[in-house]
């Protein structure tokens, strides 16, 4: 049996400089760089981002951010030049890239400079 003291998540990128600028400056997250990659300190989890020469973007969401005001967050990120994904079908999004409806969470997806999929999700205090 495993008894972790702490956990962290990780994923790869193809360019650490672009990742550091995106996560640190665009998203405004605390990012520390070391010889192995980037450490991003988040409230409930640390993220380790490392460069991989043959990086291929994840085809699924690798990082979700719960936010108090999803629409304001989408507007703020859009103003910073972050494009949101637009989907049709079961997970249809509106003009801003926000999916809401039914029992699904209100969510919007975007990508980092390496193409990894991230999301912002409305935190309803759950």
C-alpha positions as CSV (number, residue, x, y, z in Angstrom):
1,X,0.0,0.0,0.0
2,X,1.2,3.5,-0.8
3,X,1.1,6.3,1.9
4,X,1.9,9.5,0.0
5,X,3.0,12.5,1.9
6,X,2.2,14.8,-1.0
7,X,1.3,14.4,-4.7
8,X,1.9,16.3,-7.9
9,X,0.9,16.1,-11.5
10,X,3.1,16.4,-14.6
11,X,2.9,16.7,-18.3
12,X,5.2,17.6,-21.1
13,X,5.7,20.6,-23.4
14,X,7.9,21.2,-26.4
15,X,9.3,24.6,-25.3
16,X,10.0,25.5,-21.7
17,X,10.5,29.3,-22.4
18,X,7.0,29.5,-24.0
19,X,5.5,27.4,-21.3
20,X,7.1,29.6,-18.6
21,X,5.8,32.8,-20.2
22,X,2.3,31.3,-20.7
23,X,1.8,29.8,-17.2
24,X,3.7,32.5,-15.4
25,X,2.8,35.7,-17.2
26,X,-0.4,35.0,-19.2
27,X,-2.1,32.9,-16.6
28,X,-0.4,34.6,-13.6
29,X,0.6,31.4,-11.8
30,X,3.6,31.1,-9.5
31,X,6.2,29.3,-11.7
32,X,9.7,28.3,-10.6
33,X,12.2,27.0,-13.2
34,X,14.9,24.5,-12.5
35,X,17.2,22.3,-14.6
36,X,14.5,19.7,-14.9
37,X,11.6,21.9,-15.9
38,X,8.9,24.1,-14.4
39,X,7.2,23.8,-11.0
40,X,3.8,25.5,-10.8
41,X,2.5,25.8,-7.2
42,X,-1.3,25.7,-7.1
43,X,-3.5,25.7,-4.0
44,X,-4.3,22.0,-4.0
45,X,-1.6,20.5,-6.2
46,X,1.8,21.2,-7.7
47,X,2.3,20.7,-11.4
48,X,5.6,19.7,-12.9
49,X,6.1,20.7,-16.6
50,X,9.0,19.2,-18.4
51,X,10.3,19.5,-22.0
52,X,10.1,16.5,-24.2
53,X,11.7,16.7,-27.6
54,X,9.1,14.5,-29.3
55,X,6.2,16.0,-27.3
56,X,2.7,15.4,-28.6
57,X,-0.1,17.4,-27.1
58,X,-2.5,15.5,-24.9
59,X,-5.8,14.7,-26.5
60,X,-7.6,15.2,-23.2
61,X,-7.7,17.8,-20.5
62,X,-4.5,17.7,-18.5
63,X,-5.2,20.6,-16.1
64,X,-8.5,22.0,-14.7
65,X,-8.8,25.3,-12.9
66,X,-11.8,25.9,-10.7
67,X,-12.7,29.5,-10.7
68,X,-15.4,31.6,-8.9
69,X,-16.5,33.5,-12.0
70,X,-16.1,31.5,-15.2
71,X,-17.4,34.1,-17.6
72,X,-15.2,36.8,-16.2
73,X,-12.2,34.5,-16.3
74,X,-12.9,33.6,-20.0
75,X,-13.3,37.3,-20.8
76,X,-10.0,38.1,-19.0
77,X,-8.0,35.3,-20.7
78,X,-9.6,36.2,-24.1
79,X,-8.4,39.8,-23.6
80,X,-4.9,38.5,-23.0
81,X,-5.0,36.6,-26.4
82,X,-5.9,33.1,-25.1
83,X,-8.2,31.5,-27.7
84,X,-10.9,29.1,-26.4
85,X,-11.9,25.9,-28.0
86,X,-15.2,25.7,-29.7
87,X,-17.1,22.4,-29.9
88,X,-20.3,21.2,-31.5
89,X,-22.3,18.1,-30.6
90,X,-22.9,16.8,-27.1
91,X,-20.4,19.3,-25.5
92,X,-21.5,22.3,-27.6
93,X,-19.9,25.6,-26.6
94,X,-21.3,29.1,-27.0
95,X,-19.6,32.0,-28.9
96,X,-17.1,32.5,-26.0
97,X,-16.2,28.8,-25.9
98,X,-18.3,28.1,-22.7
99,X,-20.2,24.8,-22.3
100,X,-23.1,24.8,-19.9
101,X,-26.2,22.8,-19.6
102,X,-27.8,19.9,-17.9
103,X,-25.9,18.1,-15.3
104,X,-22.5,19.0,-16.9
105,X,-20.3,21.5,-15.2
106,X,-20.0,25.0,-16.8
107,X,-16.6,24.8,-18.4
108,X,-14.4,26.3,-21.1
109,X,-11.3,24.7,-22.7
110,X,-8.1,26.3,-24.1
111,X,-4.6,25.1,-24.9
112,X,-1.1,26.0,-23.8
113,X,1.5,26.9,-26.4
114,X,2.4,23.2,-26.7
115,X,-1.2,22.3,-27.5
116,X,-2.0,20.6,-24.2
117,X,-5.7,21.1,-23.3
118,X,-6.6,23.0,-20.1
119,X,-9.9,24.1,-18.7
120,X,-11.6,26.6,-16.4
121,X,-14.6,25.3,-14.5
122,X,-17.2,27.3,-12.6
123,X,-16.7,26.5,-8.9
124,X,-20.1,26.3,-7.3
125,X,-18.7,25.5,-3.9
126,X,-19.0,21.7,-4.3
